Amino acid sequence: MKSSDILIRAYEASDLATLSAIWLEASQQVHSFLGDERLRQQQKLVESAYLPDSETWVATRNAEPVGFIGLIDNFIGALFVAPDLQGLGVGRLLVAHAHKLRGELELEVYAANEGARAFYERLGFAEVYRKATDDEGLPFAAARMRLAR
């Protein structure tokens, strides 16, 4: 797959089911430590709030959604790519798109998600601090990372 095979466009309401499925499949692989019940609860929030309420950009291949990035100002609230297409540059293109739109970017990633942390570091993000709990106060450490302009 070439980067020219991927187009990035704004989120449409008709993307909801596909992006939710991508989110769940990818989350089950990289966030399995959260447990399936918690992931399914989070999926409901993804569908009801995160996708429709953030500025969401969708990566498509042959007009089919294969990944997305959700922005809240300069904060990346979500970056997920279909697991069978990870490592092929889709995530990199989505981050580059967000960086072009916003300049400086920030995000939080679970510290246990070593693959994601390494991915962001390869793109130039640096950890600015770490907290011992996630946003719900549960004992899952999270790293805050920043990419300067």
N, C-alpha and C positions, 0 to 999 in steps of 0.2 A: 504494500500500500504506500502511495506517495502522499505527501502533504497536500498536493493539488487535488487529491480525491476527496478531501474534507472541506466542507463549507460550513461557516459559522453564521447562524441567523438568530434573531430574537425568538424567545419562547412564545409558543402558541398554546392555547388551552387544550388543543387536541394532542399535545405532547405529553400530557400528564401521566397517563397509564404507562407509556413506554419509559419515560424518565424515572418514574417510581420503581419500575421493575429493574432498571439499570442500577438505581441506588441500592435496592435491596440485595441484588445479586453481588454487587461489589462489596457492600457492607458486610455481608455474611462471610466473605473471604478475608477481609482485612480487619474487621471489627468483631470477629467471632467471640472474643473475650467478653463482649457485652451480653451475650446470650440472645437466643432467637426471640424470646418474648419481648425483651427490651427493644430489639431492632424492629420488630413489628409495630410496637407502640410509636417508635420514632418515625416509622414509615407513614403513619397517619398524619403526623405533623408535617412531614415532607409534602404530602399531598394537599393538606388543608391550608398550610401557611407558607412554608419555605419556597416551594416552586412558584406559586402564584404571587407571593408578596415581595419577593426579591427581584432584582434585575437579573433575569436568567437568560443566558446565551446557550444555544444548542449547537453542538457539532453534528453534522450530518454526513453520511456517505450514501450516495445514490438516493438522496432525499429522505433517508431513514435516520432518525436520531441514534447516535452512538455514544453520546456523552454530553455533559453540561457543566456549566460553571454558574454559580449564583453569587451575585455581588450585592452588598449592602454598603453603599458609598465605596470606600477603598478596601473593604473587608471581604475576603473570599469566604462566604458562608458554606459553600459546597463546591467540590470538584470531583466528579465521578465519570468514569469511562467504562463502557461495557467490558467485562473481564477478558473476553476473547480478543479485544483490540488494545488492551493495555500494552504499553511498551512500544507502540508504533507511532507515537508522536501526537496523538489526539490531545492528551492533557497539556502537552507543551504548547500546542496551538491555542488552546483555550486560555491558558495563562498569558500567553503573548497578546492575545486579543484584549484581555482585561487590563494588562499593563499599558497597552496603547491607549485605552480609554481613560484610565485612572492615574497612571504614573505610579507612585508608591502604592504597594499592596501589602496587606497584612492578612494573617490567617491563624487559626489554631488547629493543631493536629494532635491526636492522641499520641503520647510519647511511645506507647507500645506498637504503634504503626510505623515500624522502622523503614519499610519500603517507601511510604509517603514522605517521611522526613528526609530520606536520602534523595528522593525525586525533587523535592523543593530546594534542597541544598544545591543540587546540580543546576537548578535554574537561577541560583544566586540569592535565594532566601537565607537569612541568618536568624538563628534563635535569639530572641530578645529577653525572654524570661520563660519560666516554667512554673506551673502550679500543680499542687498535689491532687486536686480534685477536678472533675469536669464541671460544666455549668449547672448541673443538677446536684452538685455536692457529693457525688459518688466518687469512690477512691480510684479514679482513673486519671492518671497524670496527663496534663495537656501542655504542649509547648506552643508559645506564641512566636510566630516567625514574621519577618518583614523583608520585603524586597524594595530597595530604594529605587528612585527614578533612574 
